[in-house]
Amino acid sequence: MVRPPEHAIFTGMFEVRPGHLIRVRRKGPTKHRYGALEAKEHIDSPDRTILTV
């Protein structure tokens, strides 16, 4: 069974996705995205990659 993103196994519960945080205040919870990975083509040779890591 595939679950939709952010849903948990219990009713009313949700998972926090990678790169997000939940801030809870008196007005209620808010979700914020603080990071994301960007996919780019890797054009360096293996030797160049080893030197830059």
C-alpha positions as CSV (number, residue, x, y, z in Angstrom):
1,M,0.0,0.0,0.0
2,V,1.4,3.4,-1.0
3,R,0.8,6.3,1.3
4,P,0.5,9.9,0.0
5,P,3.4,12.1,1.1
6,E,3.1,13.6,4.6
7,H,0.4,11.2,5.8
8,A,1.1,9.0,8.8
9,I,-0.6,5.8,9.9
10,F,-2.8,7.5,12.5
11,T,-5.7,9.9,11.7
12,G,-4.8,13.5,12.1
13,M,-1.1,12.8,12.2
14,F,1.3,13.9,9.4
15,E,5.0,13.3,8.8
16,V,7.5,16.1,8.4
17,R,9.1,15.9,5.0
18,P,12.9,16.3,4.6
19,G,14.0,19.9,4.3
20,H,10.9,21.1,6.2
21,L,10.1,22.2,9.8
22,I,6.9,22.7,11.7
23,R,6.6,25.7,13.9
24,V,3.9,25.6,16.6
25,R,2.5,28.8,17.9
26,R,-0.7,30.0,19.6
27,K,-2.3,30.5,16.2
28,G,-1.5,26.9,15.3
29,P,1.2,25.1,13.4
30,T,2.9,26.3,10.2
31,K,5.1,24.4,7.8
32,H,8.3,26.0,6.5
33,R,10.7,24.7,3.8
34,Y,14.3,25.4,4.7
35,G,16.3,23.5,2.2
36,A,16.1,21.6,-1.1
37,L,18.5,19.7,-3.3
38,E,18.9,20.7,-6.9
39,A,19.7,18.1,-9.5
40,K,22.4,19.1,-11.9
41,E,24.3,17.3,-14.6
42,H,27.7,16.0,-13.3
43,I,30.3,16.9,-16.0
44,D,33.6,16.4,-14.0
45,S,35.8,13.4,-14.6
46,P,36.1,10.8,-11.8
47,D,39.6,12.1,-11.0
48,R,38.4,15.7,-10.8
49,T,35.5,14.6,-8.6
50,I,37.9,12.9,-6.1
51,L,40.0,16.1,-5.9
52,T,37.0,18.3,-5.1
53,V,35.4,16.2,-2.4
